[in-house]
Amino acid sequence: MTLNPDRSYAPATRLVHDGVARSPYGEVSEAVHLTQGFVYPSAEAAEMRFNGEDPGFIYSRYANPTNDVFEKKMCVLEGAGAARAVASGMAAVAGAILCAIKAGDHVVAARAMFGSCHYVISTILPRYGVEVSIIDGVDIASWEQAIKSSTRLVFFETPANPTLEMVDIAAVSRLAHAVGAIVVVDNVFATPLYQKPLELGADVVVYSTTKHIDGQGRCLGGIVLGSEQWIVENFQDYFRHTGPGMSPFTAWVMIKGLETMPLRVAQMTRSAGVLADMIAGHPAVSFCRYPGRADHPQAGLIARQMSGGSTMIAFELKGGKEAAFKFCNSLSIPLLSNNLGDVRSIMTHPATTTHQSIGEEARAELGISDGLLRFSVGIEDTQDLLADINEALDAVKNNSKDHRKEKNCVSAVSLHSVLPQSII
Ligand SMILES: *Cc1c(COP(=O)(O)O)cnc(C)c1O
């Protein structure tokens, strides 16, 4: 059956039923169209494809039926008019920015952002003659000061990585639109389920679909969403001619991911709320920031801007790097890695990993102390997670033995050395 177009359905329903483009075989799960291009039944038909009279597919760098299904599902979820799936979150961020600006334009960005986004804005853009201001995104007065008549684009992430600071999407959009600038929001941490930047006034939303949308650690991916007009007038030609498109196989994996995303994100958020409360009350912890707790410094904005908590928790241990390392090495369930939004809980120590390269001064400005941890809560049993995190925090407090070091883990390097040379 097909969904009734006159009724409105919740995301959980739409994501499993919407946008299915079945082949004549009537498969249940979407087919994956792994093809570089498409054939035309006649010379006349080919001409019509190319002059736009027939909207059919031409070449997978431009569009592909599997990518099309993924893009349509994402448009429904986001309330966007059009979207293009790309090969990674960074292809989405870089593309959404580069397609729309030229030398002499001014760009304003909030400084709390993913490291690679920082590189694109602070290093690549100035090389092409774009003036850049990187500001404190929390403070609306700094946006007011930075945005000027030559500002063509503003970019920010909210909640931001890794501190879970918020930017007021509606207020910044008003300031940007007053000078004719467009607003690009990296909505990864909120997920499309908990925050709708387009409804709040933003023009373009970007995702790393590597995170909650795949959510199972399989594929890198990204997507750019906006009005149909913005995509056609700004992004479409950039996309077609620079070739950042997502592989159709990846698009198929992302479609599968979307089917279960509401379930996964709901379970992660439920656990994150319980875990954040326990972490906040533990004596080894100096603070715990979670966008579902009343003590988040921007709880009022979160209530206005987000419809759910988060799958992410940021917290600081009292004993700095030593305590953070002891905590990480005492965990049994969460993986030490740097992905997020995954079904597996993942613990990250930003100061020595994701944010190591930005240097001590920039870390201090962003509030990334040596004791700060970023916790992406997975779908494991809540009580199992609670016990594991609690034990690791107790180990920090009691300064007890390092559990992981005792286990004498076989690392990839040692495995490599025991394999016969012929199979390496
Ligand atoms: C992961 C991430 C990106 C980059 O995405 P990739 O898929 O790794 O290229 C950009 N922004 C945020 C907020 C992210 O978490």
Ligand as a Chemical Component Dictionary entry (heavy atoms), coordinates in Angstrom:
data_LIG
# 
_chem_comp.id                   LIG 
_chem_comp.type                 NON-POLYMER 
_chem_comp.pdbx_formal_charge   0 
_chem_comp.three_letter_code    LIG 
# 
loop_
_chem_comp_atom.comp_id 
_chem_comp_atom.atom_id 
_chem_comp_atom.alt_atom_id 
_chem_comp_atom.type_symbol 
_chem_comp_atom.charge 
_chem_comp_atom.model_Cartn_x 
_chem_comp_atom.model_Cartn_y 
_chem_comp_atom.model_Cartn_z 
_chem_comp_atom.pdbx_ordinal 
LIG C1 C1 C 0 31.494 14.326 11.562 1  
LIG C2 C2 C 0 31.104 15.729 11.397 2  
LIG C3 C3 C 0 31.385 16.423 10.209 3  
LIG C4 C4 C 0 32.148 15.793 9.060  4  
LIG O1 O1 O 0 31.532 14.676 8.562  5  
LIG P1 P1 P 0 32.311 13.482 7.777  6  
LIG O2 O2 O 0 31.212 12.578 7.354  7  
LIG O3 O3 O 0 33.273 12.893 8.746  8  
LIG O4 O4 O 0 33.015 14.127 6.630  9  
LIG C5 C5 C 0 30.967 17.739 10.110 10 
LIG N1 N1 N 0 30.316 18.349 11.125 11 
LIG C6 C6 C 0 30.033 17.704 12.287 12 
LIG C7 C7 C 0 29.315 18.419 13.355 13 
LIG C8 C8 C 0 30.411 16.379 12.459 14 
LIG O5 O5 O 0 30.148 15.750 13.614 15 
# 
loop_
_chem_comp_bond.comp_id 
_chem_comp_bond.atom_id_1 
_chem_comp_bond.atom_id_2 
_chem_comp_bond.value_order 
_chem_comp_bond.pdbx_ordinal 
LIG C1 C2 SING 1  
LIG C2 C3 SING 2  
LIG C2 C8 DOUB 3  
LIG C3 C4 SING 4  
LIG C3 C5 DOUB 5  
LIG C4 O1 SING 6  
LIG O1 P1 SING 7  
LIG P1 O2 DOUB 8  
LIG P1 O3 SING 9  
LIG P1 O4 SING 10 
LIG C5 N1 SING 11 
LIG N1 C6 DOUB 12 
LIG C6 C7 SING 13 
LIG C6 C8 SING 14 
LIG C8 O5 SING 15 
# 
